[in-house]
Amino acid sequence: MEATFVVKTEELTPEWLEQLKSQFGAGETIMIKAMSPEQKPTGNQYEVFLKMEEIRQRMEVVPVQLPPGVDINDLIDDINDVEL
């Protein structure tokens, strides 16, 4: 079972804890994760889109222009150390 609770610190009383325990089986192990609601999500969809566009532009491959008369096979052979 999974449950999410949003409570104020003053509401964390022994009674609340008993109510929480009653929602799970006796002797069951539970995991409690606490975080402050001030931790905002990544933002709206447009902000996420802008960040993705920034990353895409940084990763964009710039096409290579070869000078006329250069054989691309010679370049490949040089990279692979192959002599034919």
Secondary structure by P-SEA (a helix, b strand, c coil): cbbbbbbccccccaaaaaaaaaaccccbbbbbbbbbccccccccaaaaaaaaaaaaaaabbbbbbbcccccaaaaaaaaacccc
